[in-house]
Amino acid sequence: MGEHIDDDELIAVAGRLLAIESTAAHPDALHAALEIVLDLLGPGWTVERFVSAGRPSALVYRPAPHRPAFRVLLNAHLDVVPGTPDQFVARRRGDRLYARGAQDMKVTALAQAAAFRELADVVRYPLGLQLVTDEELGGYHGTAHQVARGVRADFAVVGEYSGLELVTESKGIVDATVTAVGRAAHGAYPWLGDNAVLRLLRALDRLLVAYPPPAEPVWRSTVNLAAIETADTAINQVPARASARLDIRYPPEDTRFAGRTAEQVAAALSELVGPEVTVRLDRFDPPHRADEELAEVQALRDAVRAEGYPGGFLRKHGAADSRHLAAVGIPAVAFGIGGDGQHGPAEYADLATLGPYRRALRRFLLTLAP
């Protein structure tokens, strides 16, 4: 407890952590990744362990009779998306550390753990470290599971990569299935049937007029037409049923989704696509937004600027576990090291940002008022 770990030691631990194929398909690897980070912390802490749907997670804090409401909660995920075997061998080239999960976000997770180990007994407030293993699947059995069991904080720092910028906004998610029902017939006599695929395409056209696919980054709602499916296996049959799966990402400004119930969103989408189809919501997650004027946000920004970085505010089109925290009123900022290639074959962490990140996080935690 309280001992400093230098960057070289941390990178050596990162090599072992990155070698673990901690994907959803390998539950044992999820446990192994969690144990490596807990071992880094050393003994003497209270460690609450959680398991949901086979996904382990942990909450670490200074020993106390009861779990406190944390002044600051550091949040890190240790799971990764699948990769090829060579991507689970860390390779360093200059300031770049290549491996699956290097940027997203095992190196930042270790930096957060090191900050907790050094400062949790020093700061005058309850500091928590939340380690989860299912963020890549949506975070429902990690961060959301812990939140549902009463974990609370005044402020959270989610360690998603950001290049030492502060991510104060990210989009919400609507996953929906749109289904059209027609009438089957022989493909040679289409006038005897009612083609469900054509019904579906007409509905999707109306949706894509309202939300046209962007050709460049835009801060508005987007619709990804992910799949169109029918049960038919014969080409000479008019489809009687067809479905489309939609991945919708929306910012807080889109009142068709933000601030609505799932039933209201389904009704709004149904009105948009028309009566030829039915709409079912498969997932509905809120957007995330932190007030840039919050004292904690400003303190973190000041700590970053002291390291010579601009500390700018970012919006992210993808979602992170910050939305599960924001959903229960915990302001959260995503703040991590730099790198590139997230989820790709050449993912790497920028080790030149590791030292500044650690110093900025340390300064922030030490200067924050109880």
Secondary structure, 3 states (H helix, E strand, C coil): CCCCCCHHHHHHHHHHHHCCCCCCCCHHHHHHHHHHHHHHHCCCCEEEEEEECCEEEEEEECCCCCCCCECEEEEEECCCCCCCHHHHCCEEECCEEECCCHHHHHHHHHHHHHHHHHHCCCCCCCEEEEEECCHHHCCCCCHHHHHHCCCCECCEEECCCCCCCEEEEECEEEEEEEEEECECEECCCHHHCECHHHHHHHHHHHHHHHCCCCCCCCCCCEEEEEEEEECCCCCCEECCEEEEEEEEEECCCCCCCCCCCHHHHHHHHHHHHCCCEEEEEEEEECCEECCCCCHHHHHHHHHHHCCCCCCCEEEECCCCCHHHHHCCCCCEEECCCEEECCCCCCCEEEHHHHHHHHHHHHHHHHHCCC
